[in-house]
Amino acid sequence: MLPQGDIPPDLANRLAEEASRCAREILQMCIRALDYCPPVGITFGNYLRAIITGDINLNADDELGYRVALVESFRSWGIYPRGIRSMSIEALVWPSGAEVIAETRAVKSKRQKMQSAPSRSDVKAARDSCGQDIAELFNVPQAERRGDGTDASTYKGVSRFHKWDLSRAAVWRWLVLGKGQKYLKAFGLVVDRNARPTIYRNRFGVPTVEVHSVRTALRRDSRGQTVTDIVIEATQRRRGYFSEQAQKDADARTKPFPENEDGDFKCRAGCTIIIDGTKNTFRHIIGTSGTIEDDKALAIVRAYLTGEAEADSNSFDGRRQRSLAERRARGFDEPFAMLHRHSED
């Protein structure tokens, strides 16, 4: 007889093995989700959607109920992603790239105002049309020299993007100068010369697009087959000011900003583009909550940096978070530096 509360050694070992296996698989889901997050401005809701989407792409059947358990855990903590109507698994999955493109085209053409989602025919048309455009990404032709900053010959060091050769310069060239231009609206990237002047620009006055990462993601699905994706992260920057009036004045300027003028902080926006390298389709297009021109997104960043998001924003002691707008806090780059201080000034 075992003492009360004890369990047999065999059962203890079995429990340890099962717990270890569950922890390992949950960890893999969480790590895989990093490829399905927006490049900046990630929220807990975004991360939940990334976990669910990444797991569904590899394992269509949730036999062990991991996805349901994660959703229930987030729900119990009161974490709900923005822009969805329910917490069902189907609603949490990021839309496919074709769905995002079709929705963007519908809005652009001012159609389907009363329809919540694009039609199947529009999605199929978007999926079929992007194949040749993505194929150009792997073999970008030379563009005609125009001398105004809109042709590839103006930029030195731009290489060809051979398949699985990770070249950020070639991806940038495809996005800004090649056939990727037609998808900039779906990507949430702004290249209009008439955009807000506080957006960072190149020497030709065009808003800059920064390709920060181009990488391949090799995964093995539940059937043992290898799934190969290309993950691209592109962002843009905008000058932000702690004063709303200073922001309005800066956005009303007609003269270009000097290179050394950065404002009080930088606001970033962009998207993560996941390409199915086998089928030449956009698997997912995952953008930030707004484009770089979105004043609401800028206001959220300003409120967070100035400590005005909530009266009691410090979860540890309930005190007001110090604002980066205060002169004595200008030495800190971001609020996490203040969070980990050990003494008061």
Secondary structure, 3 states (H helix, E strand, C coil): CCCCCCCCHHHHHHHHHHHHHHHHHHHHHHHHHHHHCCCCCCCHHHHHHHHHHHHHHHCCCCCCCHHHHHHHHHHHCCCCCCCCCCCCHHHHCCCEHHHHHHHHHHHHCCCCCCCCCCCHHHHHHHHHHHHHHHHHHCCCCCCCCCCCCCCHHHCCCCCCCCCCCCCHHHHHHHHHCCHHHHHHHHHCCCCCCCCCCCECECCCCCECCEEEEEEEEEEECCCCCEEEEEEEEEEEEEEECCCHHHHHHHHCCCCCCCCCCCCCEEEEEEEEEEEECCCCEEEEEEECCCCCCCHHHHHHHHHHHCCCCCCCCCCCCCCCCCCCCCHHHCCCCCHHHHHCCCCCC
